[in-house]
Amino acid sequence: MQQTKRQLTGNKAMAEAIAQEMERDPNVFVLGEDVGKYGGIFGATQGLFDKFGESRVIDTPISETAFIGAAIGAAAEGMRPIVELMFVDFFGVCMDQIYNHMAKIPYMSGGNVKLPMVLMTAVGGGYSDAAQHSQTLYATFAHMPGIKVVAPSTPYDLKGMMTSAIRDDNPVVFMFHKTLQGLGWMDQVDYSVGEVPEEPYMVPLGKAKVVQEGKDVTIVGIQMMTHQANAAAEILANQGISAEVIDIRSIVPLDKETVLNSVRKTHRLVVVDEDYLSFGLTSEIAAIVAEEALYELEAPIKRLAIPNVPIPYSRELEKFVIPNAQKIADAVVQLMEA
């Protein structure tokens, strides 16, 4: 069947995926702070309250432990909740529910209790919201066995991966970047809008995407850093350097084969992340390549990420700590010279 394509912002793509799954399956429902009439602070549930009503789009009190626990209980009884943790930074107050219940109940029950639920949460800086509202924390969740973790970077993937996450029988942490939602009150970027089919479709979890092919260096990006890597590739092309850009998309499961195949072709690797540098995904991906393709490398692996400091409130300092296209391009040039 021919799919019709339109231009949607990231938040509208997510809301459409949720609406279509709610229409398809009466067990799907949404709960969280301001997800109802307000449509979510980042627009991920826009229009759902008017369409499905307060029994399936539930505004909760400000108690993350309570409403995430309620979602876990509902999932254990066969429903498919989508629960929003407004900012990923707030996970500290509900850590026990996420790490000791959501992540472990299927394992501790011997697989007899499934938890088909989505915990969606906003990540990312870039708009001066300071240390408690600007983190990404991909590695924090990826480190804990028992949950899938995804971080889509385009409206197309936001819709397709949300559909896949809702249909998955495992708990999925769905991390969406605020800047990619395309909201008018934030600094809008071109890549927050993209082609999205109207019909339901699935983008598989656990599969990275080569967004640009190249032969001299592999740049692995995560979410917003994929877009910065693409911009860096344009800078590098003007200097005669051909960069291959990979969008990880799915953090757990991690598609290491796509990364390894690329490194075996380019023989150089740069990994870019908006999470913290130490003990993060840049380290994990670098370690995988070192273990499985070390002798393919012609230069040491380069890593770019947030230095080990809280995200600054100052706009200029925030820009300084978050990797950008020029920093990535400079790192690649150093690698090529090495």
C-alpha positions, 0 to 999 in steps of 0.5 A: 500500500502506498504510504502518504507522507507529510511533514510533522514535528517530533511531538506530533509524530509521537502523539500520532503513534500513541493515538494510533496504538490506543485506537488499535488496542484498548489496553493502551493508556497514558498517565503522567503529569500534565499529559491530559488537557495540557498535552504534555509539557513537550507536546508528546500527548497533544490531542489525546485527552480530547480523543480518548477522555480522562479514563485513558489519558490520566493526569496524575499528582506530582508523585513519580513513585506513585504513578510509575508504580501504578503503570508497573502494576497495570502492565503486570495485569496485561495492560499497556501503559505509557507513563511519562517521567517529565524530565529524565533528571527526576528519575532519582525520586522513583529509582526504586520503581524503575530499577528494582521493579520495572527492570527486574520483575519479568526476570525474577518471575521467570518470565511469567510476568510481562511488563509491556510498558513504555516509560517516556522521558524528556532529555537534553540541554541547549536552552539554559534549563540548568543542571537539574533539567538538562541531562540525557543520562542514556548510560544510566538506564542502559547500565541496568539489565531488564529494560530496553532503551531507545533515543530516536533522532528524527520525527520518522523514527520517533513515530515508528519506534514509539509504535514498536515500543508500545507493542513490545512485551518488555519495558522500554525507556523511550528518551525523546530530546526536547529540541527535536520536539519542534515546539514554538517556545524553544529554539527550533531546528530544521531537523525537528521536522521531517517526513512521517507517513500517516499510516501506522508503521514500526521501526525496529528496536535494536537497529542502528542506521547509517545516515551518511556513507563515507570511507575515511572515518566513522562518526557514531552519534546519539540523538542530537549528536547525530545531527551535529555529526551530519553537520560536521561531515559537511565541514569535513567534506570541504576539506576532502575528508569522507565521514560515515555517520551512524545514528545509534537510535537504539541504546539497548539493544545496541547494534554493534555490528553496524558500528563494527562493519563501518569501522572495518571500512573506514579504520577510524572512529569518533563517538559523540554523546550528549551524556557525560564522558566518564562511564558512558556510551562513548566508553562502551562503544569504544570498548566494543570496537577495541575488543572486536576490531582493534587491528582494523584501527589506524588511529586511536578512538576519539570520544566527545561528550559532556565534561564531568561537570553539571550542565551550566545555566549560562547559555555560553557555558552550556554551549561550551560543554555540549559537543557541536559540529565544529568540535567534531570536525576538529577531532576528526582532523586530529584523527586523520593527522594521527 
